[in-house]
Amino acid sequence: MPNNLIKESSPYLLQHAGNPVQWYAWGEDALTRAKSENKPIFLSIGYSACHWCHVMAHESFENEEIAKTMNENFINIKVDREERPDIDDIYQKVCQMTTGSGGWPLSVFLTPDQRPFYVGTYFPPLDNYGRPGFGSLVLQLAQAWKEKPNDVEQAADNLVNTLRNTESVSTHSKLERSLLDEAAVNLLSIADMTNGGFGQAPKFPNASNLSFLLRYSKLSGITKFQEFVFKTLTKMANGGMYDQLGGGFHRYSTDSRWLVPHFEKMLYDNALLPPVYAEAYQISKDPRYLEVIKDTLNYVLNQMTSAEGGFYSAEDADSDGEEGKFYVWKKREIQEILGKDSEIFCLYYDITDGGNFEGNTILYNSINLSTIAFHFGKPESEIEQIIKQSKEKLYAARSKRIRPGRDDKIMTSWNSLMITAFVKGYRVTGKLDFLNAATNCISFIETRLTKNGELLHTHKDGVSKLQAYLDDYAYFVNALLDYFEVKPSKKYLDLAIYYANYLIDHFLDAEHKNFFFTADNHEKLIIRTKSLYDLSLPSGNSVAAGMMLRLYHMTNEKKFLDVSVQLMESVALAAAENPFGFGQLLNTLFMYLQKPIEITLVNPVDSQISDYLLKKFIPEAMMVIIYQKNDLEQLSNLQFFTGKEFVNDKTRVYVCKDFTCSLPLETLSDIEKLV
């Protein structure tokens, strides 16, 4: 007999609809029942591609005896953290405060009025791994609620008071170059100079931090910062973190050298990494980076794109009941498929009889093409061709396997990150497929994820729901500005201005000069939190600061500049001291201190000029490409475009900085002097 989750659309919630636990979705029914029956709430938060969520579900939530205890003593609520990041944010912070770490599955015990009194992540069914067994924990906490209610109330009050105190801290500081110097040095102090990335294991991509170090390297002229980024990007692209056959990145590496990934593929990682590879390509011109961009974006187009143009959320780590089964190989399989070419392929991808992961092999390249060519006495071009053809054969063979499950909900925030990725990919590759994907996704959000002038957060099976959060608005405005730079129709700029104003009107904390995670008309929870740190996603506040700064330069509306500067001032000191959590903010601070260069590329018929500008690393620039005379005419009332002329047979470039503009530039040598 299915439980209440059978009525939900979230793939994660539907995974638990057959549990013997009488789950509810978060909502009025469950919360009212908890109060009327004076029962505590057990809140379980996870997401569909989460391996340990599946493990705990199988061990505990499918266990009839444990489920019986849960049903008798608690109101049990399941939350998809991707649908309700506001709820997850609150209780994840409580978990961090009390245990020193967080993650999913998140297991929280609440009073009927939603105050937490006990929190943890994964619990085994029986006492194990130094953790209490979930079965005994449920009994103990049910007993405490009945026999020691005052102690439970006191614990809940203490946790909520501590949470409120942590949310209100901010120290204002002046915005100056020394903040970037301190941040860069602090960030490099935790860098793994051997394998790339930060820390040892597990290792996450940390895209914003890598982007900041590329900017700081340009600012300081110290090449070791960019060399570290190149090493990181190359090691990731050659390792098991990256799907060598199908393109796209897995969630993170469980080891320090990027060999064994956690095999789930999240949309946001595959949105955040291509722009960093694009920047690295602009600096290094390394064709491998261009290949990674193309293959990653093509993976999203092939596997993660709906017929209407929205992008799906995730692919699971597991298939056919095993983590990573879809991606790993036995050497004999490869030999059977590739025949005589298998020897070259196996040496290139470190494929051995014993394997490198539980008796199987994850494709992992740690040897140069030239070394293979020398070993086999063949030209590099021939070896390259053999590896390319071999990958195609193995990809075809792999496609016959049972594919990991896909979470097909479409979220405004992550889709907006993907729009940015496709725009950045288009700029360095020139592939129209990538630009069209961005166009289609904007159209999808406009038609499916807006209602009465407001954004909605999520869409699945034809139904859009839930008020949008800070990340939805900030990421979407930022994506609209990225798109406007390559397709400068005034409607996209107007849309960006509209939603930026909505953000200021409904999310801004006027006292502390930064943004709440939820709007002032959102469902009231125990606290209205803020998202100030970059975690797996860039902070909505940091993205908002960046897009407000860009909007100011586009529109000359000073309120956008004021919001951006005040927001940066509220967290800049923390960003310098703890740069690992503020890479996105540091990128904006870099742009502000460098003073943005405004470049208008009018009528790019001269491919040499447009190619130079599009493939040059100018992170402090806002560059708008005007293809049509009509677009320029519609924008002429904005200061950014004032005085710029469209000449039919000629490419002209205008470069403005510090409110001073160059004459129209028509030769590459003149342009090179200014950018």
LOLUMGU-899930 format. One line per 3 residues: number of its first residue (from 0); their letters; for each residue y, z, x of C-alpha. Coordinates in Angstrom, 3 decimals. Each point is the difference from the previous one (the first is absolute). Example, Ala and Ser with C-alpha at 12.3 -4.5 7.8 and 13.67 -1.06 7.14 Angstrom:
// residues 2
0	AS	-4.500:7.800:12.300 | 3.440:-0.660:1.370
This chain:
// residues 675
0	MPN	0.000:0.000:0.000 | 3.249:-1.070:1.710 | 2.891:2.460:0.290
3	NLI	3.681:-0.541:-0.869 | 0.626:-2.190:3.064 | -1.757:-2.906:-1.711
6	KES	3.339:-0.714:-1.745 | 1.882:-0.415:3.297 | 0.826:-3.194:1.950
9	SPY	-0.008:1.429:3.543 | -3.100:-1.161:1.944 | -0.144:3.438:1.647
12	LLQ	-0.013:1.872:-3.303 | -2.547:-2.405:-1.454 | -2.304:0.755:2.948
15	HAG	-0.258:3.542:-1.422 | -0.269:-0.846:-3.703 | -3.769:0.541:0.090
18	NPV	0.091:3.404:1.736 | -1.370:3.001:-1.914 | 3.347:1.677:0.779
21	QWY	2.220:-0.176:-3.072 | 2.876:-1.639:1.841 | 3.417:-0.627:-1.487
24	AWG	2.709:-2.254:1.353 | 3.294:1.775:0.763 | 1.897:0.170:-3.274
27	EDA	1.020:1.989:-3.048 | -3.556:0.446:-1.337 | -1.328:1.740:3.089
30	LTR	3.130:2.028:0.806 | 0.378:1.252:-3.578 | -3.665:0.950:-0.201
33	AKS	0.237:2.006:3.244 | 2.864:2.047:-1.445 | -1.490:0.473:-3.477
36	ENK	-3.387:1.121:1.415 | 1.597:1.876:2.942 | -2.322:-1.788:2.413
39	PIF	0.825:-0.886:3.596 | 0.089:-3.668:0.986 | -2.161:-1.625:2.648
42	LSI	1.941:-2.999:1.268 | -1.857:-2.623:2.060 | 2.114:-2.720:1.629
45	GYS	-1.361:-3.064:1.799 | -0.043:-3.784:-0.018 | -2.589:-2.694:-0.560
48	ACH	-0.532:-1.069:3.626 | -0.360:3.578:1.306 | -3.403:0.575:1.648
51	WCH	0.031:3.818:-0.129 | 1.141:-0.114:-3.632 | -3.220:-1.878:-0.748
54	VMA	-2.028:2.522:1.996 | 1.434:3.025:-1.826 | -0.436:-1.730:-3.351
57	HES	-3.660:-0.677:0.712 | -0.725:3.459:1.399 | 1.963:2.157:-2.444
60	FEN	1.418:-1.871:-2.991 | -3.335:-1.676:-0.802 | -1.790:3.362:0.377
63	EEI	-0.872:1.289:-3.493 | 0.055:3.673:1.000 | 3.389:-0.174:1.766
66	AKT	1.422:-2.107:-2.839 | -1.134:2.618:-2.550 | 1.891:2.742:1.881
69	MNE	3.096:-2.211:0.259 | -0.055:-0.868:-3.710 | -0.435:3.620:-1.114
72	NFI	2.750:1.451:2.179 | 2.604:-2.688:0.692 | 1.925:-2.863:-1.508
75	NIK	-0.971:-2.739:2.449 | 2.560:-2.698:0.790 | -0.464:-3.139:2.108
78	VDR	3.021:-1.735:1.529 | 0.187:-3.342:1.807 | 2.437:0.797:2.795
81	EER	1.128:-3.636:0.070 | 0.974:0.127:-3.681 | 1.591:3.461:0.203
84	PDI	1.398:0.454:3.513 | 2.441:2.572:-1.441 | -2.830:2.377:-0.942
87	DDI	-1.840:-0.692:3.244 | 3.149:0.631:2.052 | 0.480:3.486:-1.455
90	YQK	-3.525:1.258:0.505 | -0.524:-1.818:3.305 | 2.984:1.946:1.349
93	VCQ	-1.585:3.239:-1.255 | -3.218:-0.923:1.798 | 1.908:-0.699:3.230
96	MTT	1.786:3.345:-0.300 | -3.138:2.048:-0.573 | -2.651:-1.751:2.098
99	GSG	2.044:-1.879:2.622 | -1.394:-3.353:-1.110 | -0.424:-2.144:-3.100
102	GWP	-1.742:-3.121:-1.205 | -2.324:-1.212:-2.697 | -1.857:1.048:-1.998
105	LSV	2.605:2.668:-0.739 | -1.421:2.960:-1.917 | 2.520:2.340:-1.634
108	FLT	-0.425:2.947:-2.362 | 3.015:0.554:-2.256 | 1.213:2.504:-2.549
111	PDQ	0.369:-1.450:-3.521 | 3.700:-0.677:0.779 | -0.936:-2.149:3.061
114	RPF	0.705:2.527:2.791 | -2.581:-0.234:2.835 | -1.921:3.102:1.090
117	YVG	-2.775:-1.527:2.159 | -0.117:-3.349:1.772 | -2.211:-2.009:2.356
120	TYF	-1.325:-3.515:0.527 | -3.701:-0.883:0.177 | -2.459:2.809:-0.800
123	PPL	-3.754:-0.449:0.505 | -2.166:1.079:-2.966 | -1.446:2.921:2.015
126	DNY	1.576:2.084:2.778 | 0.085:-2.375:2.981 | 2.227:-1.442:2.778
129	GRP	1.836:3.338:0.071 | 1.167:-0.651:-3.572 | -0.950:1.930:-3.128
132	GFG	-2.367:-1.832:-2.316 | 1.744:-1.463:-3.030 | -2.546:1.505:-2.398
135	SLV	0.604:3.551:1.199 | 3.764:-0.571:0.342 | 0.298:-0.996:-3.668
138	LQL	-1.846:3.173:-1.057 | 2.120:2.242:2.243 | 3.323:-1.415:-1.213
141	AQA	-1.078:0.107:-3.656 | -0.891:3.652:0.499 | 3.321:0.726:1.745
144	WKE	1.905:-1.564:-2.919 | -1.780:2.294:-2.480 | -0.143:3.212:2.027
147	KPN	3.065:-0.138:2.280 | 2.607:-2.024:-1.894 | 2.901:1.819:1.678
150	DVE	-1.269:-0.958:3.465 | -0.313:-3.635:-1.069 | 3.516:0.015:-1.476
153	QAA	1.390:1.524:3.201 | -1.714:-2.642:2.157 | 1.385:-2.772:-2.231
156	DNL	3.543:1.418:0.134 | -0.120:0.275:3.798 | -1.149:-3.603:0.412
159	VNT	2.646:-1.397:-2.366 | 2.805:2.007:1.650 | -1.051:-1.194:3.459
162	LRN	-0.164:-3.575:-1.271 | 3.518:0.215:-1.448 | 1.387:1.347:3.273
165	TES	-1.515:-2.832:2.045 | 1.495:-2.624:-2.346 | 3.624:1.117:0.452
168	VST	0.281:-0.065:3.807 | 2.386:-2.533:1.562 | 2.237:0.151:3.088
171	HSK	2.847:-2.483:0.231 | 0.801:-1.608:3.332 | 2.296:-2.640:1.440
174	LER	-1.501:-3.465:0.345 | 0.035:-0.935:3.682 | -2.039:-1.843:2.631
177	SLL	-1.424:3.227:1.490 | -2.130:0.453:-3.141 | -1.789:-3.280:0.738
180	DEA	-0.468:0.954:3.676 | -1.551:3.348:-0.920 | -2.223:-1.551:-2.675
183	AVN	-1.339:-2.725:2.302 | -0.852:2.445:2.786 | -1.664:2.397:-2.450
186	LLS	-2.008:-2.825:-1.560 | -1.223:-1.288:3.345 | -1.083:3.531:0.962
189	IAD	-2.767:-0.149:-2.646 | -0.968:-3.604:0.767 | -3.457:-0.917:1.302
192	MTN	1.004:-2.204:2.929 | -3.622:-1.045:0.624 | -1.108:-1.137:-3.441
195	GGF	3.298:-0.281:-1.853 | 0.924:1.879:-3.158 | 1.031:3.633:-0.335
198	GQA	-2.215:2.996:0.706 | -3.748:-0.338:0.449 | -2.107:-0.109:-3.168
201	PKF	0.190:-0.841:-2.796 | 2.577:-2.717:0.655 | 2.218:-1.538:-2.667
204	PNA	2.074:-3.177:0.381 | 3.446:1.719:-0.300 | 1.822:-3.309:-0.447
207	SNL	3.522:1.446:-0.324 | -0.254:1.875:3.300 | -1.134:-3.147:1.813
210	SFL	2.944:-1.925:-1.477 | 2.393:2.710:1.166 | -1.307:-0.124:3.567
213	LRY	0.529:-3.781:0.084 | 3.593:0.595:-1.082 | 0.530:2.768:2.506
216	SKL	-1.396:-2.157:2.791 | 2.591:-2.650:-0.827 | 2.779:2.593:-0.219
219	SGI	-0.866:1.787:3.249 | -1.326:-2.915:2.032 | -3.023:2.153:0.915
222	TKF	-3.039:-2.261:-0.301 | -2.687:2.719:-0.028 | 0.770:0.694:-3.676
225	QEF	-0.730:-3.563:-1.093 | -2.953:-0.246:2.391 | -1.548:3.011:-1.730
228	VFK	0.474:-1.696:-3.388 | -1.562:-3.240:1.255 | -2.976:1.954:1.343
231	TLT	-0.419:1.788:-3.345 | 0.209:-3.187:-2.056 | -2.411:-1.866:2.283
234	KMA	-2.542:2.852:0.060 | 0.151:0.319:-3.794 | -0.381:-3.749:-0.502
237	NGG	-2.991:-0.169:2.358 | -1.722:3.112:-1.330 | -2.070:1.020:-2.983
240	MYD	3.191:1.054:-1.817 | 0.562:-3.699:-0.595 | -2.435:-2.160:-1.966
243	QLG	-0.819:-2.585:2.669 | -1.567:-2.415:-2.478 | 2.009:0.347:-3.204
246	GGF	3.380:1.220:1.206 | 1.786:3.121:-1.167 | 0.066:3.578:1.263
249	HRY	-2.165:2.957:-0.934 | 1.637:3.336:-0.750 | -0.260:1.735:3.388
252	STD	-2.166:0.433:3.072 | -2.287:3.039:0.209 | 0.055:-0.166:3.833
255	SRW	2.701:-0.381:2.642 | -0.763:-3.612:0.995 | 0.170:-1.661:-3.425
258	LVP	-3.752:-0.681:-0.123 | -1.361:1.706:-3.124 | 2.291:-0.267:-3.020
261	HFE	0.036:1.778:-3.302 | -0.992:-3.220:-1.722 | 2.175:0.057:-3.118
264	KML	2.747:-2.628:-0.073 | 3.259:1.104:-1.576 | 2.619:-2.491:-1.158
267	YDN	2.809:1.986:1.588 | -1.468:-0.156:3.544 | -0.368:-3.745:-0.345
270	ALL	3.628:-0.129:-1.145 | 1.477:2.273:2.677 | -1.700:-1.491:3.061
273	PPV	0.844:-3.751:-0.203 | 3.779:0.638:0.382 | -0.658:1.984:3.210
276	YAE	-2.215:-2.777:1.350 | 2.757:-2.461:-0.954 | 2.535:1.987:2.034
279	AYQ	-2.395:0.212:2.946 | -0.534:-3.766:-0.247 | 3.757:-0.613:0.003
282	ISK	0.266:1.917:3.281 | -3.212:-1.049:1.768 | -0.856:-3.375:-1.609
285	DPR	-3.649:1.136:0.263 | -2.013:-2.395:-2.226 | -2.548:2.758:-0.730
288	YLE	2.655:1.892:-1.970 | 0.764:-3.098:-2.049 | -3.722:-0.401:-0.694
291	VIK	-0.244:3.615:-1.234 | 2.966:-0.523:-2.333 | -1.507:-3.159:-1.491
294	DTL	-3.503:1.433:-0.376 | 1.206:3.272:-1.533 | 2.264:-1.688:-2.533
297	NYV	-2.697:-2.544:-0.816 | -2.442:2.876:-0.585 | 2.441:1.432:-2.570
300	LNQ	0.417:-3.421:-1.625 | -3.773:-0.587:-0.150 | -1.288:3.438:-0.980
303	MTS	2.849:2.143:-1.319 | 2.147:-2.282:-2.177 | -0.187:-0.205:-3.787
306	AEG	0.262:-3.272:-1.901 | 3.492:1.053:-1.129 | 1.259:0.699:3.536
309	GFY	-0.261:3.796:0.272 | -1.929:1.613:2.847 | -2.953:2.351:-0.462
312	SAE	0.016:3.458:1.558 | -3.104:0.440:2.139 | -3.523:-0.917:0.980
315	DAD	-2.547:2.796:0.335 | -1.534:1.213:3.251 | -3.462:-0.088:-1.580
318	SDG	-2.185:-2.794:-1.292 | -3.536:0.268:-1.292 | 0.285:3.775:0.480
321	EEG	0.787:-0.072:3.740 | 3.291:0.290:1.847 | 0.799:-3.125:2.011
324	KFY	-3.198:-1.841:-0.959 | 1.915:-3.168:-0.915 | 1.616:-0.246:3.463
327	VWK	-2.692:0.933:2.555 | -2.731:-2.093:1.661 | -3.373:0.163:1.727
330	KRE	-0.234:-2.085:3.152 | -3.054:-1.846:-1.323 | 1.953:-1.085:-3.124
333	IQE	2.662:-1.553:2.201 | -2.596:-1.709:2.179 | -1.671:-1.508:-3.075
336	ILG	3.299:-1.304:-1.395 | 1.603:-1.237:3.242 | -3.006:-1.139:2.018
339	KDS	0.959:-1.120:3.518 | 3.640:1.072:-0.456 | -0.981:3.609:-0.679
342	EIF	-0.059:0.946:3.699 | 3.685:-0.886:0.421 | 0.988:1.646:-3.291
345	CLY	-1.966:3.194:0.714 | 1.605:0.419:3.419 | 3.482:-0.619:-1.427
348	YDI	-0.409:2.536:-2.827 | -2.080:2.601:1.861 | -3.104:-0.473:-2.160
351	TDG	-3.084:1.764:1.384 | -3.518:0.770:-1.211 | 0.866:3.684:-0.463
354	GNF	3.336:-0.668:-1.701 | 3.149:2.132:0.116 | -0.085:1.549:-3.484
357	EGN	-3.073:1.678:-1.461 | -2.367:-2.652:1.403 | 2.245:-2.869:-1.134
360	TIL	2.888:-1.788:1.688 | 3.650:-0.084:-0.951 | 1.590:-3.097:1.535
363	YNS	2.205:1.211:2.852 | 1.583:-2.153:2.680 | 0.745:1.563:3.396
366	INL	-0.519:-3.007:2.290 | 2.303:-2.933:0.781 | -0.796:-3.564:-0.959
369	STI	0.452:-1.014:3.654 | -2.697:2.458:1.108 | -2.462:-1.457:-2.535
372	AFH	0.891:-3.540:1.095 | -0.596:0.865:3.652 | -3.296:1.764:-0.831
375	FGK	-1.389:-3.010:-1.875 | 1.628:-2.650:2.194 | 1.813:-1.616:-2.945
378	PES	3.683:-0.805:-0.647 | 1.963:2.615:-1.967 | 0.739:-2.525:-2.744
381	EIE	-3.738:-0.535:-0.579 | -0.691:3.759:-0.121 | 2.897:0.429:-2.433
384	QII	-1.424:-2.706:-2.254 | -3.502:1.521:0.070 | 1.369:3.427:-0.994
387	KQS	2.105:-1.530:-2.779 | -2.963:-1.915:-1.458 | -2.265:3.031:0.375
390	KEK	2.438:2.178:-1.937 | 0.077:-2.562:-2.805 | -3.821:-0.010:-0.211
393	LYA	-0.213:3.794:-0.040 | 2.781:0.239:-2.582 | -1.955:-2.381:-2.250
396	ARS	-3.156:2.098:0.468 | 1.888:3.245:-0.655 | 1.479:-1.360:-3.218
399	KRI	-3.509:0.042:-1.502 | -0.219:3.787:0.413 | 0.992:2.491:-2.698
402	RPG	3.762:0.337:0.407 | 1.699:3.439:-0.040 | 1.445:1.072:-3.342
405	RDD	3.616:-0.948:-0.642 | 2.697:2.108:-1.614 | 1.805:-2.634:-2.047
408	KIM	2.997:1.947:-1.202 | 3.340:-1.492:1.051 | 2.784:2.366:1.053
411	TSW	3.688:-0.816:0.351 | 0.459:1.946:3.248 | -2.898:-1.480:1.963
414	NSL	0.636:-3.473:-1.440 | 3.585:0.248:1.214 | -1.209:0.771:3.524
417	MIT	-2.213:-3.070:-0.288 | 2.959:-2.188:-1.032 | 1.758:1.069:3.206
420	AFV	-3.126:-0.780:2.046 | -0.304:-3.498:-1.456 | 3.704:-0.700:0.611
423	KGY	-0.225:1.182:3.626 | -3.209:-2.005:0.424 | 1.678:-3.091:-1.404
426	RVT	2.927:0.354:2.387 | -2.163:-0.185:3.126 | -2.747:-2.348:-1.242
429	GKL	1.895:-2.317:-2.351 | -2.996:0.102:-2.397 | 1.233:-0.731:-3.527
432	DFL	-3.066:1.743:-1.485 | 1.446:3.273:1.258 | 3.432:-0.624:-1.520
435	NAA	-1.587:-1.035:-3.299 | -2.045:3.225:-0.055 | 3.220:2.020:0.319
438	TNC	1.650:-2.064:-2.757 | -2.936:0.479:-2.365 | -0.144:3.743:0.581
441	ISF	3.707:0.480:-0.721 | -0.512:-1.953:-3.221 | -2.997:2.226:-0.852
444	IET	2.056:3.174:0.465 | 2.888:-1.453:-2.023 | -2.229:-0.973:-2.918
447	RLT	-2.782:2.626:0.050 | 1.394:3.114:1.660 | 3.419:0.385:-1.586
450	KNG	0.941:1.469:-3.365 | 3.457:0.617:-1.468 | 1.689:-0.507:3.366
453	ELL	-2.310:2.398:1.850 | -2.931:-0.597:2.322 | -3.527:1.099:-0.866
456	HTH	-2.416:1.237:2.646 | -3.408:-1.557:-0.719 | -1.745:-2.860:-1.826
459	KDG	-3.658:-0.623:-0.804 | -1.870:-2.141:-2.514 | 3.195:-1.184:-1.661
462	VSK	1.445:3.517:-0.437 | 2.995:1.300:1.981 | 0.819:3.705:-0.034
465	LQA	1.598:3.036:1.656 | 3.645:0.309:0.970 | 0.727:-1.279:3.477
468	YLD	0.562:2.347:2.926 | 2.462:-0.021:2.895 | -2.376:-2.161:2.083
471	DYA	-0.252:-2.624:-2.746 | 3.769:-0.425:-0.200 | 0.764:0.290:3.736
474	YFV	-2.789:-2.354:1.106 | 0.789:-2.547:-2.720 | 3.723:-0.151:0.797
477	NAL	-0.865:-0.348:3.684 | -2.461:-2.799:-0.819 | 2.615:-1.783:-2.122
480	LDY	2.430:0.086:2.929 | -2.666:-1.342:2.378 | -0.779:-2.774:-2.463
483	FEV	3.693:-0.737:-0.610 | 0.444:-0.690:3.731 | -2.404:-2.964:-0.210
486	KPS	0.630:-0.999:-3.650 | 3.637:0.937:-0.617 | 0.234:-0.432:-3.751
489	KKY	2.654:2.389:-1.344 | -2.368:1.351:-2.660 | -2.084:1.821:2.653
492	LDL	3.054:1.666:1.502 | 1.230:0.992:-3.481 | -3.408:1.498:-0.753
495	AIY	0.069:1.963:3.267 | 3.476:1.350:-0.807 | -1.093:0.993:-3.512
498	YAN	-3.041:1.997:1.151 | 1.886:1.564:2.929 | 2.566:1.288:-2.488
501	YLI	-2.804:1.295:-2.221 | -1.361:1.900:2.992 | 3.378:1.607:0.678
504	DHF	0.531:0.891:-3.672 | -3.444:1.503:-0.676 | -1.576:1.136:3.297
507	LDA	2.823:1.209:2.278 | 0.305:3.692:0.861 | 3.784:0.211:0.211
510	EHK	-0.121:3.389:1.744 | -2.407:-0.837:2.818 | 0.909:-3.715:0.243
513	NFF	-3.509:-1.409:-0.280 | -2.338:-1.196:-2.732 | -2.522:1.788:-2.177
516	FTA	-3.422:-1.620:-0.357 | 0.346:-0.162:-3.796 | 2.850:-1.006:-2.312
519	DNH	2.057:2.503:-1.992 | -1.717:-1.217:-3.206 | -3.541:0.385:1.402
522	EKL	-2.687:2.404:-1.276 | 0.868:3.523:1.173 | -2.536:1.456:2.441
525	IIR	0.099:3.384:1.763 | 2.418:-1.394:2.579 | 1.966:-3.203:0.548
528	TKS	-1.071:-1.005:3.489 | 1.471:-2.206:2.686 | -1.775:-2.434:2.282
531	LYD	1.741:0.250:3.368 | -2.820:-0.691:2.449 | -1.842:-3.220:0.813
534	LSL	-3.660:0.684:-0.774 | -2.394:-2.872:-0.709 | 3.014:-1.624:-1.670
537	PSG	3.594:-0.080:1.255 | 2.197:2.627:-1.607 | 1.787:-1.246:-3.108
540	NSV	3.121:1.769:1.262 | -0.089:-1.838:3.320 | -0.549:-3.368:-1.682
543	AAG	2.843:0.794:-2.425 | 2.342:0.785:2.915 | -0.825:-3.360:1.575
546	MML	0.377:-2.118:-3.093 | 3.261:1.772:-0.977 | 1.407:-0.800:3.445
549	RLY	-1.014:-3.655:-0.411 | 1.454:-0.131:-3.515 | 3.321:1.302:1.288
552	HMT	0.197:-2.853:2.495 | -0.964:-2.521:-2.681 | 2.395:1.260:-2.681
555	NEK	2.664:2.052:1.838 | -0.448:2.742:-2.648 | 0.766:3.186:1.935
558	KFL	-2.112:2.302:-2.189 | -3.139:-1.598:1.437 | 1.183:0.772:3.543
561	DVS	0.904:3.582:-0.960 | -3.429:0.665:-1.495 | -1.746:-1.480:3.043
564	VQL	2.042:1.915:2.570 | -0.190:3.333:-1.840 | -3.747:-0.377:-0.415
567	MES	-0.461:-0.738:3.716 | 2.224:2.948:0.924 | -2.165:2.311:-2.129
570	VAL	-3.196:-0.735:1.973 | 1.059:-1.568:3.331 | -0.497:3.192:2.022
573	AAA	-3.500:0.463:-1.407 | -0.702:-3.668:0.787 | 0.979:0.433:3.654
576	ENP	-2.077:3.167:0.399 | -3.010:-1.256:-1.987 | 0.184:-3.812:0.270
579	FGF	-3.654:-0.456:-0.978 | 0.964:0.696:-3.632 | 3.239:-2.004:-0.009
582	GQL	-0.630:-3.426:1.530 | 1.482:-1.805:-2.997 | 3.152:2.144:0.031
585	LNT	0.417:-0.601:3.742 | -0.142:-3.761:-0.593 | 2.899:0.343:-2.442
588	LFM	1.923:2.269:2.388 | -0.465:-2.637:2.715 | 1.458:-2.676:-2.283
591	YLQ	2.940:2.217:-0.970 | 0.893:0.970:3.582 | -0.379:-3.569:1.287
594	KPI	2.241:-1.229:-2.821 | -1.835:-2.711:-1.925 | 0.501:-3.616:1.023
597	EIT	0.539:-2.230:-3.037 | -1.419:-3.481:0.571 | 0.292:-2.827:-2.505
600	LVN	-2.117:-3.048:0.774 | 1.417:-2.808:-2.137 | -2.043:-3.151:-0.673
603	PVD	-2.838:0.488:2.546 | -0.731:-3.702:0.539 | 0.134:0.564:3.767
606	SQI	-3.490:1.446:0.524 | 0.780:0.995:3.592 | 2.776:2.350:-1.151
609	SDY	-1.892:1.460:-2.959 | -3.174:0.435:2.081 | 1.963:1.833:2.693
612	LLK	1.600:2.421:-2.468 | -3.114:0.642:-2.095 | -2.166:0.664:3.040
615	KFI	2.477:2.167:1.891 | -0.199:3.797:-0.152 | 3.373:1.074:-1.437
618	PEA	-0.904:3.185:-1.924 | 3.639:0.957:-0.567 | 0.695:-3.332:-1.724
621	MMV	0.170:-0.951:-3.656 | -0.596:-3.732:-0.019 | 0.396:-2.036:-3.167
624	IIY	-1.214:-3.595:-0.043 | 1.950:-2.268:-2.358 | -2.004:-3.090:-0.989
627	QKN	2.071:-1.146:-3.006 | 3.743:-0.521:-0.339 | -0.204:1.466:-3.490
630	DLE	-1.367:3.323:1.313 | 2.938:0.340:2.398 | 2.485:-0.740:-2.774
633	QLS	-1.509:2.716:-2.240 | 0.275:2.540:2.825 | 3.455:-0.967:1.267
636	NLQ	1.736:2.964:-1.671 | -1.928:2.408:2.261 | 1.635:0.784:3.349
639	FFT	-3.267:-0.743:1.848 | 0.297:-3.664:-1.046 | 3.768:-0.457:-0.228
642	GKE	1.369:-2.983:1.930 | -3.407:-1.490:0.734 | -0.414:-3.722:-0.660
645	FVN	-3.020:-2.176:-0.776 | -0.003:-3.334:1.858 | -2.675:-2.415:-1.229
648	DKT	-1.301:-1.405:3.263 | 0.719:2.901:2.337 | -1.369:3.478:0.739
651	RVY	2.675:2.628:0.449 | -0.428:3.647:1.005 | 2.548:2.749:-0.644
654	VCK	-0.327:3.273:1.897 | 2.003:3.042:-1.107 | 0.160:3.474:1.505
657	DFT	2.454:2.850:-0.489 | 1.671:-2.010:-2.768 | 0.830:-2.801:2.448
660	CSL	-1.617:-3.424:-0.431 | -0.585:-2.852:2.395 | 1.099:-3.541:-0.623
663	PLE	-2.816:-2.155:-1.418 | -2.546:-0.494:2.805 | -1.819:-3.324:0.218
666	TLS	-1.785:0.097:3.360 | -2.839:2.187:1.216 | 1.879:0.954:3.177
669	DIE	2.943:1.381:-2.024 | -2.367:1.967:-2.261 | -1.895:1.480:2.977
672	KLV	3.248:1.462:1.357 | 0.558:2.051:-3.173 | -3.513:1.124:-0.957
